[in-house]
Amino acid sequence: MILGAVLAACDGGDSSDRPYLAFAGGGFVFNYRLATADYGFVARVLRSLPPGSSVEAEFENPGGGDPIVLRQRAKEGRSSYVFRTPPLEGVRANHDYQVVLRVLDPEHGELASYRKTYRSSADQSVLPETAPVVGPGYQRAPPAQ
């Protein structure tokens, strides 16, 4: 019993002053084989999320227009959430792209918000116009008709 109290004091328990989530890794992925680019990250859970809440990621859209918003329902005991955009257009090298990670209550009101920028080291122009291969192997793609 004393050991449990000591451990709770050491890690701070689920203290309300600790953040719910933290960014863990992430960045851009250029898949030459599929001729696509996307970006994403892992959100690591630092303390329990409220029941009925959800986790939302809002990605700046490199192609312009509305941001890309992805949402997942919070689940008790889950240690992380993975967010990855669909294939993108317009990724530029050495440009910062903003991501906002939010914890939302059941009515989608914001409980917490965290921001991070990701920078691509490559321009999307390095990708081929069409995927050079098809299927699960590396068979050449048929010529465009």
N, C-alpha and C positions, 0 to 999 in steps of 0.2 A: 504494500500500500504506500509506504514512504517512497519507494522507488518510482512509482507512477506519478506522485506529486512532484518529485525532483525533475523527472523527464518533462512533464507539462510545463514547469517553470523554465526549463532550458530552451524549449522550442517556441515558447510563447503561446502554445495552444492555438486556438482560432481567434486570436486577438483582432478586434475590429480595426486596429490601426495598420495591420499588415495588408499588402495587396492580395487580391484574389488570384491573380495570374501574372505570369512573366513570359516574355518572349524567349524562346529557346531556339537558336539557330534561325535558318530561313534564308531566302534570297531567290535569285532568278535561276531558272533551268532552261537551257537552250538544247532542245532535242533535235539534232541534225537529221537523224533517221526519220523522224516524223515531220520535220520542217515546222516545229512549233516552239513557242516560248511561253513560259508562265512564271509565276512566282508565288511563294507561300512561306509558311512558318509553322512552328509548333508552339502552342500556348501551354505552358506548364502550370498546373494547379498548385498554388502555394498555401491556400486554406480553403475550407469547405465552401462551396457555392450554395446560396440559399435555395431551398426547395422550390421547384417550378421555374427557376431562372433559366436563361439561355446565354450562350456566348456568341458574340457577333464580331466578324472581321469585315472591315471596310477598306478595300484596296483602291488606291488611286489608279485610274484607268489610263495606261500609257497612250491609248488611241484617242484620248479625249472623251468627252461626254460624261455620263453618270458614273459614279464609282461602282465598283463590283462589290456587292454585299453578300456575304455568306453567313448563315446562322446555324448553330447546333444547340440542341437542348442539353442542358447540364444534367449529368447523371452522377449520383452519389458513388463515391469510390473511384471515379475516373481520375487518372493522374495527368492526362494531357488531352489536348484537342488539336487536330491537324487541319490547317486551312490551306487550300491551293486553288488558285484561279483557274478558270478555263483558259484555253489558248488565247493569247493576246496578239494585238497588232500595235505597231508603233513604238516598241521598246527602243530607247536611245541609250547609248553608252554614256557613262559618267553623269547621269541624271538621277537625282534623288526622287524616289517614289514613296509617298506617305501611306502608312497603314495605321488604322485605328482599331484597337481591340476593345470591346465593350462587354461588360456583364450587365444583362438586362433582367429586370424583374418580370413576373408573369404577364404584366400588362405592357411590357416592352419599354418601361421607364428605365433610364440609365442609373445603375448602382455604382459603376466604376468605369473608368476609361483610361487606356494606356496608348501611347503613340510611339511609333518607330519608323525610321526611314530605311529603305533598301535601295542600293545603288547597283545598277547593272554595269559590269565591266565590258560588256560587248553590245554592239548595235544589232538590231534584228536583221539588218541587211546581210549578216554573215550566214543566214539560213538560206537554203535553196527555195526557189519559188514553189516547188511541189516536192512531196516526199520522194526521195530517191529509191526507196525500197517499199515493198508491201508485205503484209502478213507478218507472222511471228518470227520468220527467219529473215534472211537478208537477200531475198529474191529481188532482182531489179524490177522497178515499176514499169508497167507497159507504157509505151510512148503516148503522149497526150494526143487526143484526136480532135 
